[in-house]
């Protein structure tokens, strides 16, 4: 399951990320979003920018409602009396831009 935090921008680097956590007792720096160790032995983070495994994803600045397209296709399928219109509606839904990738449900 994912969480969307409205009004928060993705940081440009792990060093300025609110999910970065430094443990002064062990000298580890950990990303609390991915649970990856970013630095050990009281060292600094050895890379610039965001780690390649960063799970943070930006939403487009401007977007419409985010809906479940798969559920919408199921609703439309068999609902319209005109099979050509139904086919076009399903095609349009399938061609729509994906804003957030689907997640596996547990």
TAQUI-V477784 format. One record per backbone hydrogen bond with DSSP energy under -1.0 kcal/mol. NH is the residue of the N-H (numbers start at 1). CO is the residue of the C=O. If there is no record, write none. Layout:
NH_CO, NH_CO
This chain:
8_5, 14_49, 16_13, 17_14, 20_17, 21_30, 23_28, 27_23, 29_39, 30_21, 31_36, 32_19, 35_31, 38_29, 39_29, 42_27, 43_40, 54_51, 69_67, 72_68, 73_69, 74_70, 75_71, 76_72, 77_73, 79_76, 86_82, 87_83, 88_84, 89_85, 90_86, 91_87, 92_88, 93_89, 94_90, 95_91
